[in-house]
Amino acid sequence: MRRLVPLSLVALLLLSGCMGGLGGTESTLTPEEADLPPGVNESGLQNASALAAEHNETAREVGIVLNATLTRQSVGPTESVRRVHTVMAAGGRPLNTTTATSKYDGNGTLMGQPTVIQRWGNESTVIGRSTLAQRAGVVTDPFPPQNRNAPTQARFYFASLGVANYTVDSVVERDGHTFTTLVANETTEKSGTVDARVLVDERGLIHEFTFHQDKGNDHEFHLEHRIIKTGPSPPERPDWAANVTEWPPENTTQNGSA
């Protein structure tokens, strides 16, 4: 088994200019007395879809600054590394997200240039710019409600939470919220080896998620996620999107990309 390219969220945090974190005095609770997240009881995670859905709704409601790194290794032997930085205002928009995707060979050497996709969205429109080898192209699409879930990473959480048994490791109260740590460490024939840790509050908002799955035969998936801030100021429209015509609000029921 080859080793995945080492990645660090610290570097992402430094690049984003935000070094947030959870702080304050904390007190330990038992699962029986705690206000546990949706889909979780004293025994652990019971409903992955409920937790992923509440994370999505809460993240859009309060607004977040999020960093995520997703690494996929498949038969090749190559690795695809996707780094995501998202700023989303309370209510789910406006939002600004940057996704950089790189590919590495079996020795960890970068193959070609990373592809960078930037998106900015408001009530009606999502504007995207793709940059490859210093060449950029800008596209604009309607921004329908059904496409506004991607920035919260909820789709990855739904998939990752559903492949293993998560148990309650600890519960603490801090900063007016109850934080539950869920852990999974198991090997099954269907899912392979899964090693994961989730930090989630009583609303269902997932603050930290580290997930590693090894299915053998050079098939691995690794996810690192951290919300470094909630309730950020609305992101400003970037200069590259300044002169792009927006879609009228009535067109947001069409299919678009987010």
Secondary structure, DSSP 8 states (H G I E B T S, - for coil): --------HHHHHHHHT------S-EEEE-TTTS---TTEETTEE--HHHHHHHHHHHHHHH-EEEEEEEEEEETTTEEEEEEEEEEE-TTS-SEEEEEEEEEE-TTS-B-S--EEEEEEE-SSEEEEEEEETTEEEEEEEE--GGGSSGGGTHHHHHHHHTTS--EEEEEEEETTEEEEEEEEEEEETTTEEEEEEEEEETT--EEEEEEEEE-STT-EEEEEEEEEEES-------GGGTT-----GGGGGS----
